[in-house]
């Protein structure tokens, strides 16, 4: 088993040569019963057949071959895995507190109850919606839907009044349900329920009962599908593959950010994403008629599962392709709405203002109709008409385009062979031919039940915010700096206090040196810190833009929303400020970059899908590293099959180690023995390799001691705590950190929120624990003591940063003590270098290879230690900080009271600058054409007479 585990570690792939060497070492070391490499491969194949799955071959409509790891098999493993099944949720939920999961948002409530787990299983009985049921108080009800409320399952139901349905809905706890419709029917004479008006009653029993065998449960599972082009090489040479992954979104969001829960679906260097989606479409739609039969490890019961696709997370070009849209360079630039147009339209007052709002929403039905018109137009053989239709609507589909090209060719050929053929006859003939062709005629995503690719492609924050908005701001900033300013910014950025930011160590010089090659982690750091370091380097408009983007990031990178309506109101203001700040710096940016306009769509996406971070694709991007390792060890002859087989092997090993069940040859559901299951649960090294993070109990208030060699005993009288607290215990030790209520690790010097009579933000000065009681006279050992340096929260925001300000206590006692349990969470606070005029006067030695060199570098020398600013752009604990501080210190304020009027004024200036820009570009093109004409005449031996060339200019210009 351990050999099988080593050969299937996701991030430690071994080649056959590596593994043969391991087997040789084991044999040479005297390990008994070491198999040969061939025998080991045979054993793996047998295990795969017993408790794994095999990739399925497919041939696309254009003739490309590829392999798919069936998502139905993945769902079987999820249900049979006790580490996964116990966390699954099957019903939409209404919560009074924070919204953190997708099933608590509006998206899952949009589904008809019959498409969202239509039954509840209680004591082995299945209570379906639209069926009469009897409660334990003898009342009869007809459940209309099942819904969770604050963690408990309820039914919204019609109450029966003597076999007559009352129309008003009541909410009934699930534990009150006792008898199903089948029980009631069996108890009636002749098995006939005596309804007073049978025509007013829906068909009973629920038709969904017939989808699964008698006594089986029926569930709906939601699997978002991710697709993108990924290089199969680790080197710089690009080896394009189209990959598809999925997750089970019935699981909590905190789990879906772990690689353990990501499922590989397919890859191909040849088949496009629509071709692979076509295979998945058939699999998913088939489950609606033939549910996947699974064993539920949580209930120990059999069940059927229907698959649904709630969303399509991806980067913007991929989402545009999935929505049958031409992309951000189209005139109608948005995949989700119809805003945009030609530059004459977008530069008008109304057209420009429209870009800062959401237009009329696109829909799958509308898209399907537009593609049908394009296919019909193709039968007439006029390509220009189709091009014009695509430009006018922004709708263009790769699958439909494949057939459009064929129809155009056939139409032209038929008209040549029979010039007298009528348009109606030509269209009818080619449409009949098209209907008889196998495969999809349009994007297969349009035919997945209950999926609308135009609206179910939520805005993705990695590519839209970090690699979009923040990247634009960074480029605007660093391209405007002089070499001296760049050096100063590097010094300032490197001097940032990273405590409370949860970012990797700063490499400011590297970021400036390779300023055009930064990645997501760099932009995430810049978004949180730039505002504090750009003073005296940018214009007021640029600084406002940096401020707005930082505030936007802190609003988006949250895992739960305490009050949805309040949050969306604030978010609308912050997004509006960001858009208006971009308009002030570069009015044409929103016309040229669709990611700016897409910020408008964040608000409805949050309402539908919950916290936008739940739609992030970072976990999929990280998963690409595993794919590349598999690709490297494929010989390239059958890459799709080789890679799919390797992932199938990894899924099998994860399933076995997790205690997953499989059907034995005797027909029983069995799992691996205790020693095999302990490999995952007790060995952190295996957990890390499999990408699994077990939930650990937070030891609130736990103090981690210093290393024994560094521990020093101090007298209580010498501590800062002694200034404010009397203590008989004489000897104390300092500690290295303490665990806050949030689970944060807080060290000496960390800024924390402290629970006093009211909440406050202060700095940890000491972490003290009592020393050995044998040397003390006190009768009882005291609790640990945390000394806090007291700071006063300013009543108003900082005049430049618009953030809360902290001032050091000037008079009286500067410290107070708290218990470890009173530390709430850690946060980021920065020194107010702008107001205090701190400069780069400090010098320190440069460290290379962990050695101090003779070279020195500057750092920011703080003038004092009295005034600080709470970093409201920090992502860590951003929602907790806003809940802690007074509303007047965190409430966003709009930059412009009348945004439409502001946009009209910007549009007026934009028309002038764009007209001048186009004139300059036209003159430049004319000048280049003139030079090319002179050069051609010289090479051809023609006349060099300038008058002859000049006389050609008006004609050429008129032609253009």
N, C-alpha and C positions, 0 to 999 in steps of 0.2 A: 504493500500500500504506500509506503514512504517513497519508494522508487517512482510509483505512478504519480505521487504528489510532486516530486521534484521535476518530473518531466512535463508537468502541466501548470507550473507557476506562471501567472500572467506576465509579470515584469522581469522574469528571469528565464527566458527561453533558452533551451539547450539544443545545440545541433546534434546530429547523430554521432559525430566524432567526439564531442564532449561526453555524451552519454556512454559511449563505448569505453572511453577512458575511465569513467567512474566505475563501470562494471569490472574493468581490469583491476583497478585499485582494490575493490572489494574482494575479488578472488585472490589477489596476491597477498592481501592482509589476512587471509585465512577465514573469511566470512563464509559460513556454510550455505549451501543451496542457492548460490548466486546464479540467476538464469542467464542464458545467452541473450544477445541483443534481439535475435529473431524470436526466441521464446517470449521475451518481454513484450515485443510488439504484438504477438499473438494473444497474449494475456490481455493487453489493452483493448484489442479488437473485440475480445469476448466480453469484457466489462462494458464496452460501449454498446454492444448489442443487448446486454442484459438490463442495464439501468441508464443508458444514454440515448442519444438519437443520432440519426445520420442526416447530412445535408441533402436537400431535395434538388434535383436538376430541373432547369427551366430553359426554354427557348423563347426568346422575345419575338414580337411581330416582325422585326427587321432582321431576324436571323441570328442574334447574339445569344451565346450560351453562357449561363452562370448558375451558381448554386445558392440556395437559401436555407438557413437554419430556421426551420418552421417555428413561428412565434407561438403556435398552439402547443408545441412541445415545451417551450419555455414556460408557458402558463401552467402546464401540468406540473412542472418541477416547482414552480412557485407555490402552488397549493399543497404539494406533497412535502414541502420543506418547512419544518416547524420553526425555523429562524425567520421565515417570511410570512407564513400563513397567519400567525398570531397578530400581525400588524395591519392586515388588510381591512380596508373600510369599503362598504358596498352601498352606502346611502348618502344622499346629500345631507348636509348638516346646517342647522340654524344655531348660531352661538350668540350669547349676550356679551361675551368678552372678545379677546383678540381673534382676528381672522388670520390663520397661518397656512391653511391647506386649500388646495384647489377645490375640494368638494364642499368647502364652506362658502365659496364665491358663487357668482351667478351662473357660471358655465354649466355646472352639473344640474342646476335647477331648470335649465332650458330644455332638457330632455323630457320627453313624455314619460310618465311613471312606468309605462310598460317596457321602456328601454333602459331602465335604471334599476336593475335587480327587483323584479316585480313580486318577490315573495320574501317572507321571513320564516326562518326555520326555528321552531321551538319544540323541544322535547321530541324530536323526530317527526314532527308534523310541519307541513308547508302551508303557510297562510298566504294565499295569492291576493293581489288587488283585484277589484271587480268581482269578488266572490263573497257571498254572505258568510259570516263567521259568528260564532257564539262566544260571548265573554263569560268570565267566571261569576258575573252577577246576573246571568241569564238574559242579558240584552243581546239583540242581534244587530250586527253592523256590517256595512260593506266598505272595506278599506279602499280608498282611492289612490293612496300612495303611502310609501314608507319613508320616514324622514327621521334623522337624528336631531336631538335637541340637547345641547350641553352634554353630549356623550351617551345619551340614552335613546333607544329606538322607540318611535311613536308611529301611530297610524293616523292620517287624516281620513276620516271615515264619515259616511252617511249612516245615521242611526235608523234602524227599522222600526216602524210603528205598526205592529200587527200585520206583518207581511206587506207593508206599504212603505216605500222609501221616503224619508224626510230629506228635503234638499239641502238643508244647512249642514255644514261640516263641523265635526267635533274632533278634538285631538285625544287619542286614547293611548295610554302606555301599553307597550307590547306584552308585558307580563299578564295583562288581563285576558288575553286571547286563550281560549281553552279548546274549542271544537272548530274544525275546518268545515268547508262546504261539503266535502265528501262524507264527513261524519254526520252532518245534518241531513244530507240527502238519504243516507242509509237508514236514518232513524224515522223517515217519513213513510207513511203507507204508500206502497207502490213506488217508493223512491222519487216522489214528485213533491217539489216545494210549492205550497199553495199561495203563490203570489196573487194579489188582487188584480194587478195590471201587468201581466207578463211582458207586454210590449215596452214597458218603461224600464225594464231590467236588462242589463247587458248580458251577453251570452255567458252561461255558466255550465260547466267549470271553465276557468280561464284557458283559452287555447294554448297558452304557453306551457301548461302542464304536459301536453303531449310531446314537447320537445325533448324531455328527459324521461328515463324509466321511472316507474312508480316508486315513490319514496326518495327519489334523488332531489337534492336542492338545486336551485338555478341561480346563477350569479352573472352579473355583467362586470367585465374588467376593462379598464381604459388603458390603452398603450399608445402614448405619443410616439410618433416616428420621426427620427432625425436622419437627415441625409446631407452629404457634402462631398466635394472632391478632396481627396487626401493623397499625399505622396506615399508610395509604398517603400521608399528608400529612406535611410537615415542620413545619407549624404545629400549634398546640394542638388544633385541631379534629380530632376522631377520625374516621378514615375506615377502617373495619374491613375487613381482608382476612385470609383464612386462607391462610397460606403453607406450603409444603413444600420443604425442602432435603434434600440427602443428601451423603455423602462415601463414598469408597472406603476401607473400613477394612482392606483388604489392604496399605495403605501405612503406613509408620511414623507414630507419633503426633506426632513433631516436625513432620511435613509437614501433618498434618490441622488444625493450628492456624493455617495460612496460608489466606487467602481464595482464593488461586489454586486450591485443591483442593476448594472447596465448589461443589456443583452445584445450581443452581436446578431445581426439579421442576415446581411449579405454584403458582398463586395464584388466588383468586376472592373477590370481595366477597359472593358468594351461596352457593356450595357449601361445606358444612361439611367438616371434616377427614375424617370417615368416607366422605363422598361421593368425595373425592379419593383416599382410600386404596383405595376400591373399584376405581378405574381402575388403580392401581398393582398391586393384588393380581393382576389378570388378566395384566398384563404380566410380573410376576415369576414367577408360577406357569407361564406359558407357556414360559419359558426352560428349565424342567426337562424339557420334552418336545422343545422346539425351541431349543437353545442359540443364543446370539448369535454369529454368525460374525464374527471379528475378525482383523485383521492385527497380529501381535505385533512391535512395533518393536525389542524386545530380542533375540528369537531369529530374527527375519526369517522367521517361519513363520506359517501360518494356524492358527487355533484356534477352538474353541467355548467359550462362557462361560455358566454357569448363575448366576443371581442369587439371593442369600439375604439375609434381613433378620435380623441378629443381635440388634439392640436398637432401642429407641425413645427416644432422648434428647429431653427436653422439660422444661418446668416442671411442677410437681406437679398443677395442675388439668388440664392437657392429658394428662399420663400417666394420671391417674385416668379421664378420658374414654376413652383408648385401651384401658384395662384393664376397661372396662365397669363402673366403680365410681362411686358417688354423690359421692365426694369427701370432704374432711376434715370436713365438717359432718354426715356420716352417723353413725348410732350405731356401726356397725362402720367406724371411720374410716380404716382402712388398706387401700390397694389391693393390697398384697402378702400380707397375712395376715388372719386373722379376729379380731384383738383388738378390744376395745371393747364397747359395749352401752349400755343406758340409764344415767342417772346413778345409779340405785339399784345397778346392777351394777358400774360403774366406781369407785364410792366404797367398795365393800367391800374388805377387806384383800386378798383373792385377785384381785379384778378390777383394783384399782389397781396391784398388783405386776405383773400381766400386761402392762400398758402399757409396762413397762420391759424387756420381752423380746419375742421374735418368736413369734407365734402359729402356728397351723396354716396352712401355705402355701396360697394360692389357686392355681388352675390354669385353663388355657384350657378343658380338658374340663369341669371343674366349672362354669365360667361359662357355657359353651354349654348345659349341662343346665338351669341355672337360668333362662336366657333362654327355653329351650324350654317350661319349665313356665309362665312368665309369658305366653307367646303362647297356650298352651293354655287358661290361665285366662281370657284375654281373650275367647275364643270364647263364654264363658258370660255375658259382659256385666256382670260384677261388678267394678267398678273398685277398690273397697275391698280386695278380696282381693289384687289385684296390688300395690297400695300396701303392704299388709302384708308381702307376699313380698319386696319391694324393701327395706323397712326391716329385715326380719329377716336378710337376706343382705348388704346393701350393694351388690347388683348391679343396675345400671340402665344400659341402652344406648340411645343416641339412635336408632340404626337400628331396633332392636326396638321402641322406644317409638312410632315412626312407624306401624308396623304394628299395635301394640297399640291405639292410638287408633282406627284404622280398624276393627279387629275389634270393639272395644267398640260403636262406632256401628252396625255391621252387625248385631251380635248383638241389640242392643236393638230395632232395626227389625224383625228376623225374629221376635222373640218377640211384638212387637205385632201383626204380621200373622198369626201362627199361634200363639196362646197354648198350644196343646196339644202343640207340638213338644217332644220329649224332649231332655235335656241331651246324650246321646250323639249323637243325630242332628244337633243344632245344632253340636256340636264337629266331627263328621265333615264336615259341609257346609262350614264355614268353613275348616277345615284344608285341604280339597281346593281351595277357592278360593285360599288363600294359596300353596299349592304351585305353582299355575299362574301366579302373578304374576312378572313379570321382576324381576331385581335381587336384591341381598342382603336377607336377612330379619334378619340380626344383623350385628354389627360385622365388617367384611371382614377386619380384622386377625386374627380368630380362624381364618380360612381360608387365611392365608399359611403355606406349608409350614414346619414346624420353628420357628415363632415362637409364644411364649407371652407375650402382652401383660401378664399379671399379674406375671411374674417378669423379663421382659426389658425392664423400664423402670427402669434403674439410678438410684439416688439422685443428683440433680444438685446440685453444690456451689454453683453461683451462686445458685440460688433457695432451696435448702434451708439452706445455711450462711450465706452473706452476707446475702441478702434475707430470711432466716428467723431463724435462731438469733442471729446477730450483731445483727440489727435489733431483736430482742426485748430483748437486753441493753442496747443503746444507748438504747432508749426507757425502760427501767427506770431507767437511770442519769440521763439528762438531765432526766426529769420529777421526780426527787427533789432536784434541786439548787436552791439559792437563787440569786438574781442574782449575789451576790458569789462564790459557788462556781463559777458558770458562767464568770465572768471569769477566775478563777484557773485553771480547767481549760484555757481557751483559751490562756493564757500558757504553761502547762506543755506543752500539746500542740504549740504552735508552736515550742517550744525543743527538740523531739525531734531527735536526731542521725539524719538520714535515710541516712547512708552505710551501705551494706550491706542496705538494705531494698527497693530497686528499686520505689519508689512515686513517684507524681507529687509535685511541690512541695505542701507542706501549706498549706491555707487554713483554719486552725483557727477564725477568727472567722466565716467563711462557714458552716462546718459546724455551729457552734452556732446561728447566726442562722436557718438553714434546717434545723433538726434533724429535722424530719419529712419532708424531701424529699431525703434523701441517696440516692445510687446505689451500685452495687457497688464502685467504686474507693474511695469514702469508707469503706465498711464494711471493706474489705480493709485499709486503713490503720489504722483504729481497732482491728481485731482484733489487729494486731501491736504496738500501742503503748499501748493504754489502761491496761494493768496498771501502768505506771510512773508514772502521773499521777493516780490516783484516791485515793491515801491521804488520810486525814482527811476524805473526802467520802462514803464508803459504809460500810455495815455489814460485819462479817466475812463474812456469808453472801453478800452481793453481791460482795465482792472475790473470794471463792472461785469464784463463777460467772464473773466476768471472766477469772480465771486459767485456769479449765478450758476456756473457749471459745477463748482464745488458744492453749493447748496443743493443742487439737483441730485448729485451723486449720493449725498447723505440721505436724501428722501427716498431714493430708489433701493438702496442696498439694505433693506430691512427684511426680516423673516416673519414678522407678524404686524398686523395693523390693528391698533386698539379700537379706533372708531373710523369706520370706512368713510362716512360722509365728510367728517372733519378732515381726514387725511386727503381725500380727493380735492377738497376746496383748497387746501394748502398746496397740494401738488399742482393744481391748475395755475395758481399764481406763480409758483417757482418755474414751471415750464414756460409760461408766458414771459417771465422775466428773461429766461435764457434765450428764447427766440428773439425778443426785442433787443437784447444785448448783442446778438449776432447781427441784427439789422443795422445797429448803430455802427458796428465795425466794418461789416461787409454786406451791404444790402442785397447783393446778388447771390449770396451763399445759399439761401434757401431755394433759389431757382436751380442752382447747379448741383446741390447735394440733397438727395431725398432723405437722408438720415435726419436732417434738421426738421423737415416737415413731419417725419414719423414720430417726433416727440409728442405731437398732438394726440396720437393714437395710444399713447401709454395709458391715459386716463381710462378709456373704455376697456382696455386690456386688463388693467388692475381690477376693475369692477367685475369682469368676467372670470379672470383666472387667479385672482388673489395677488399676493406680493409678487412683483414682476421678477424678482430673483428666482422664483420657482420655475420660470421659463428660460433661465440661463442655460447656455450650452457648454459651459466650462467643463462639466464632467465628461461630456462627449469628446471635447477637444483633448482632454487628458487621456481618454480611452484610446485615442489615435496612437499613442505611444505603444500600446499593447499590439495594436494592429500592425504597426511597422515591424515590430519584432517577429511577428508571424510571417509577414511578407518577406522579410530578409531570408528566412529559412525555407522558403518555397523555391523550387528550382525554376519557376516561371513557366512551366509547361501547362499547368492547370492551376493558376493562382487562386481563382475563385473557390475551387474545391479544396485545395490544400489549406487555405486560410480558414474556411468554414469548418473543416475537420478539426483543426487545432482548437478553435473556439468551442466546438462541441465537446472535445476532450476536457477542456478547462471547466466547462459547465458541469460535466459529469463529476469531476473531482470535487468541485464546490458542493454539489448536491450530496455526495456521499459523506464528506466531512461534516456537513451541517446537520446530519441526521435525517436527511431526506428519505422518503419511502419510495420503493419501486415494487412492481408486481413480479413476484417470483414465479418459477415454473409450476409451482403447486397451486397458484391462484391466490396466494396470500400477499398482503402488503407488508414488506419487511424493510428494515433499515440496518445500517452498519452497527457493529457492536460498540460498547461503551468506550473502549480504548481508542477506537478510530475516531469517535465523535469528540473525545477529549483533545485530540490534536488541534482542533480549531478553537475550542473554548478555553484552553489553558495555555496556549503558546502564542504570545504576542507576535513573534516573528512570522508565524504562519498567517496570523490575522492581517498583518501589514502587507504581506505578499499577495493575499487574496483581496485586498482593498476593503476589508471588513473592520468596522470600528464598533466594538460592543458598547452598549450604553452602560456607563459606570455611575455609581452613586457619587454625588458631589459631597466631599467632606468639608462642609461649610465651617470656616473658622480654623481649619487645620493649618498649623504653622510648620513650615519646613525648616529644620535646623541647619545651621552652617556645618560645613565639613568639620570633622573633629579637630583637624590641625589648625583650622581657622577660628575655632570657637574660643572666645575669651570671656572670663567671668568679670562682671562689673558690679560695683556697689550701687544699690538703689539711689543713694544720695548723689551719685555722679550722673544720673540719667536726667533727661529733659522731663520725663514723667514725674520725677520727684518735685518739680516746681508746682505741680497742680494736684498731686495725689499723695496722701500719706500712706506709707506701707511699712509694716514691721519686717517683712521678708527682706533680708539684706542682699543676697547674692542673686544675680540675674544673668541670663544669656541673651544675646541678640540672635535673631533668626534671619533667614534669607527671604522668606515670602509667606503670605497668608492667602487662603482661599476665600474669596468673597461669595456672597449669596448667589451671584450670577454664575459662579464657577471660574471667574477670572483669577489669575495668579498675580497678586499685588506685592510689589517689592518696596523696600525703603526708597523713597523718592517718587513713588507712583502717586498720581493724582486719582483720588477716589471719591465716590459719593458716600457720605456717612449719614447714618440714621441717628439724629439727635432728637431734640424735641421737634425739630423740623429738619428736612433734608438739607444737606450742605455739601459743597465741594471743597475738599482740602487735600493736603499732602501728607503722606506717611513719613514720620520722622524716626520712629523706632518700632521694632517688633520684639517685645520682651517676653521671656518665659522664665519662671522661677527655677533656680538651681537646686541641687540636692538638698532635701529637707533636713538631713542629718546635721548640717552646720548652721541651722536657723532655729530661733527660739519660738517662732510662731507655731501655734498648734495645728493649723490647717494650711494646706498648700493653696496659695491664691491662684486665681485664673490668670491666663496670659493677658498681657497689657499691650495695647497699641497706642503709641503717642502720635497725635495728629497735630500738624502745624496749621493753625487757624488762619483762614482767609475770609475776607468779606466779599460777598457777591454784589457787584455794582447794580444800582437801580435802573440804569439805562444801558443800551448797547454801545459797543465801541464805535466811535464816530466814523472810522474808515472801514473796519472789518464787519460791522453790523453783527457782532457776536458779543456774548456776555463777558464781562470783565471781572477779574479777581484782584483784590487789593490785600496786601499784607496788613495784619493788625498793627496799627501804629502805637497805641497806648494799651496798657494793661497786659494781661497774660496772653502770650502768643501760642500757647499749646493747650490741648485738652486730651483726655484719654477716653478710649472706648474699648468695648469688648470685641473680640474677633467676629462675633455674629452680627455686629452693627455695620460692617463694611458691605455696602450694597453692590458696587461694581466699579470697574476701572474706566477711566476716560482719558482723552488726549487734551492736554493744556499746553499752550505755547507761550514763551516769553514775549512780551509786547516790545519787540525790538524797534518797531516803527516809531512808537511814541517816545521811547527811551533813547533813540538814536544810537543803538548799538552798532559797532563797526567791526571789521575784520582785523582787529589789532592783535589777537592772540596768535601764537605760533606753537606748533607741536611737531614732533619728529614723525616722519613717514615710516610706516611699518611695512617691511617686505619679508616674506618667508618667516613671519613671527619674530622678526628681529628689528630693533630700532636702527634706522639708518641715519646718516649725517644730514640727509635732506630734510627740509622742514616745509610745512604748509600752514597757511593761515586758517583761523577759525574765528567765529563770531564771539567776541568778548562781551558778555552782558554787563551793562552799566550797573545794575542793581538786581535785587532778588525780590522786588516788591510788587510788580504789576504784571499780570498774566492775562491771557485771553483763552477762554474755553473754545476749543476747536470744533465748531459746529459743522465742519466739512468732513470730520472723521466718520468712517463707516462703522467702526466697532461700537456697539451699544448706542447707536444713533437714536433709536426710538426710546430707549430708557432715559437718555439725556433730555429729550424733549418733554417727556412726561415728568421729569424731576424739576425742571426750571420753570419759573413763572412764564405765563403765556406771552406777556409783553416782550420778553427777551428772545423768544423763539418764533413768534408769529411772522410769516413772510409778508412783505408789503410790495404791492405792484409798482413797477417803475413808472408806468403811465396810467393815468386814470381813464383816458379815452384811447384805447389801443388802436381802434380803427382810424381815428384822426392822425395818430402818430404814423401808422403804416402808409396813409395817403401822402403825408409829407415826405416820407422816405422814398416812396414810389416816384414822386415828382423829381427828386434829385437823381434817382436811379435811371430814369428815362434819359436824362441829359448825359450822364456818364456812360451809359451803355451805347447811346448814339455816337458819342465821340469815340468810344472803343471800337465799335463796328466800322466807323469811318477810317480810323487808323489801320485796322486790320485789312480793310478793302484797299487802302492806298498801298499797304505793304505787299499785298498779293499782286496788285497792278504793277508795282515796281519790279517784283520778281519776274512777272510775266514779260515785262519790257526787256529786262536783262536777258532772259532766255531767248527772246526773239532776236535781239542783237547778236547773241552768241550763235544762234542757228544760222543767221544770214551770213555771218563771218565765216562759219565753217562750210557753208554751201557756196561761197563765192559770190553771194548776192551783193546788192548795193548797201553801202554804209551811209547813205544819205539820210541825215536826221529828219529832213522834211518828210521823206517817204515813210519813216517809222512813225512820225507824229501823226500823219494823216490816217494811219491805221488805228490809232488809239481810240477815237470816238466810235469807230465801228465795233472794235472789240468790246469796249465798255458797254455799248448799247446791247450787244449780244448777251453779255452776262446779266 
